[in-house]
Amino acid sequence: MASSSSSFPSSSSIFSTSQWTYDVFLSFSGEDTRNTATDFIYFALKQKGIHTFKDDKKLEKGKTIESELFKAIKESRFAVVILSKNYASSTWCLNELVEIIACEKLEMTILPIFYNVDPSDVRKQKGTFAQPFDDYEKQFEEKVGTWRDALKHVANIARYHVDDSPLSEVVKSIVSLISRNSSCTFSEVTEGLVGIDSQVAELGSCLALGLDDDVRFIGIWAMGGMGKTTLARVVYKMVSEEFEACCIIYNVREKCETAGGLLSLQKYLVSQISKELNLNIEDIYDGVHMIKKRLSHRRILLVLDDVNKLVELEYLAGKRDWFGRGSRIIITTRDKHLLEGHLETHLKDKIYEVKALKIEDALHLFYSKAFKNELVPDEYLKLSIGFLNYVAGHPLALIVLGSFLSKRSVVEWENEFEKLKEHPKPDVIRVLNISYDGLEGLEQEIFKDIACFFIHERKDYVVQILEILGRYPDIGLNILIEKSLLKISENNELWMHDLLRDMGRDIVRQESRDEPGKRSRLWHYEDIDNVLKNDTETKKVQAMDIRGAEYTSIYHIEKEACWRPQGLAPLVTLQGWVLSTLSWQGLALLVTLWGWVQRTLSWQGFTSSKKPEGLLRNPNAFLKMPNLKFLRIRNISLQLDTLPNSLRYFEYNDYPSKSLPPLPAGLVELRLLRSKIELLWGGMKVRLLKSIFIQICF
C-alpha cells in the first residue's frame, strides 16, 4: 500500500493466499509430541484462525496416506517442523521433510522448532538422531543421503529452540509470524473498492499502532452509505495480526434492538477474545464484569460497527481500563455527539470523518458499475457528470445508480435523472432514513423545514425563523450536524447533501402523494399552483414557499420598471424593542413611508429592473389554511386580501401593492423586500409582532 503509514503491513511483504489450501502443515513425531507440544501449537494456530493441516485430523479414509500427505504439503504456505528426539526414527517424518524442502522452492516457508534436541545433533545426525541412521544405512541405502541432506538443511534454517526459550514464547512468535504473513494483501482486502487508500492511511495514523502506552478509542463518523463499515473492515483486516486477539461486531444498532441483543453481544465479544464456549453470563451487568475480567490484561483490537446509542458503548466498551495496554477500540457511527460523549479527544482518542469520494474516484466507481469498466460512449459523458454532481461523491448512491443504469439507453438515463429528485432510489433512502428515524419530533420537523426551504440560506436568518416557529433551533441544528444530516459552510450557510434533501422532501410527499393540499409543507410550483387553482387547501398545510422567476423558470417576466438605487437598498427596520414601547390598546398605528422616501433619497444613480408577474388566484385562498405558520413569497405577484390568524412569519419579496391586507394577530415577523409599500397598516392590533424588515422599491 503505497500511501499507508509505517504502522501497516506492506503489501509487498504479504503473500497472496489464493494458491494455498492450508496456511500451515505440521510435521511432527506422534510418539513424542502428539499430545504435548504439537497439540499446544495446533490449538494456538487454530485459535488465531490459521488453517492448519495435522495428519491425524485431516486424512480421509480410503486414500493413500503418503499421497495425501504430500498433496497437503504442496498446498501449504508454511511448514512447522517439530524436531523432537524421535523425529528421525520415523521414515514418515523424514519423507515429509524431504518433500517440505522440495516445496521451499515454491515459496513455502519452513519454520523448524528444536524441541528438547540440539540443532547440531540434527545437522550432524548425532545423539538420538544417530542410531536410526545406523539402521537406515542397511535398509534404505538409496534414501539415506537424501534424508541426511534434508536434516542438515533444516538445521541451518533460522530456528526456534525450546531449550533457549519457553514453549509458549516460541509458539507466540510463530503464530504471530504466520498470522502476519498469511493475511490478505492490501489489494485483496480492497478489491473492488475505489478511493479508499488515502483514508486507510489516515485512519492508520489515528491508531498509532507503534505506541503501546495506553488504550485508544477511534471513532469513524459520517452519514449513512459513506463507507464507514467498509473502512473499518479494511483496517481491521490489515492490522489484526498486530494484536493478541481481535473481534469485530457488525450492526450493533440493529442487533441491540432484538430481545437480549446487548447481552448476546457481550457474550459474543468475550467468547471471540477468550475462545471460551458456553459462557454463563446472567445479565448485562454480569457481562460488564466478564468483559473486564477476560480482556483487561490482553492487547486487543475491537471494532463496534454502527453504534447508535451511548448505552451500547457503556456495556460493550465502557472504559479504557476494561482492556489491556495497547488495545484499540474502533467505533463507527452516524452520531458525532455520541463519540464526543464517550471518547476523550483531548487526550489520545480521535474522531475520523469519512470523506466523500473525489471526482476522479467517483467517476471510476460509477463507470465500473454502469459500464463494467468498458469504454464509455460519448453520448453518456454529459449525463454521467449530471449524476455525479447529484450524488456528490456518495459511494452507496454511486453503486446503486451505476448498477441500475447499466445496459440502459440514453433516453432511460435522461428519464431517471429527471425522476430522481421526486423519487429517490429506495436502496439509498433506506440507509439514509435510519438517521432521520433516530431524531426526536422537533428535530425531524427542523430537518424537513431545511430540506424543503432553507438549504444555502444563512444560518442566523434560518435560526430566527425556526425560533418563531417554536422549533428550538440552537440545539436542533447541532443535533442534525452531529448526526451527519447537516453542515454549516464557511460562509455560515446551511448545506445538506442532495440525497438527504430529496429524502426529506420525499418524507413530506408521503404525507399525501396525490393531494398536495394535504401535506405539511409546499415548495414546488406545480403543487402550489394546483392547490391554489383548485381550492384544495387544507388544515394540514403549515408552511409554504412560493417562488417566481428569480428562482424557477416557470413564471413569465413582465417588462415593467422597478426603480432601486445602485448598491445597498435603503432599509427601514423596526425591531422588537421599538415596537414594545408602543401602546397597542386602541392605537391605530399608521406608518407612511412615501414622503420620507421622497425627502431622503436622491434620484441619481437609480437603475431599472424587471418585476415578476405571477398567476392571480383566489385572494382569500390562505384562509383555508388555518394552521399555516410560515409563508414566503418571492419574485411573484399574488393578490392577498386576507391572511390566516395562525401565520407567524410572513415574507414577501417584490410586494406589488401600496398597502397590506389586515395582518394576523399572531404574526411575529414581517419582511417586505423590494416592495412598493406606502402604508403598513392602520387600526390593527398585532400584539406579538417583534420585527419588521422593509426594503423600499419605487
Secondary structure by P-SEA (a helix, b strand, c coil): cccccccccccccccccccccccbbbbcccccccccaaaaaaaaaaaaccccccccccccccccaaaaaaaaaaacccccccccccccccaaaaaaaaaaaaacccbbbbbbbbccccaaaaaaccccccaaaaaaaccccccaaaaaaaaaaaaaccccccccccaaaaaaaaaaaaaaaacccccccccccccaaaaaaaaaaaaccccccbbbbbbbbbcccccaaaaaaaaaaaccccccccccccaaaaaaaccaaaaaaaaaaaaaaacccccccccaaaaaaaaaaccccccbbbbbcccccaaaaaaaccccccccccbbbbbbcccaaaaaacccccccbbbbbbbcccaaaaaaaaaaaacccccccccaaaaaaaaaaaacccaaaaaaaaaaaccccaaaaaaaaaaccccccaaaaaaaacccccccaaaaaaaaaaacccccccaaaaaaaaaaaccccaaaaaaaaaaccccccccbbbbbcaaaaaaaaaaaaaccccccccccccccaaaaaaaaaaccccccccbbbbbcccccccbbbbcbbbbbcccccbbbbbcaaaaaaccccccbbbbbcaaaaaacccccbbbbbbbbbbbbcccccccccccccbbbbccbbbbbccccccccbbbbccccccccccccccccbbbbccccccccccccccccccbbbbbbcc
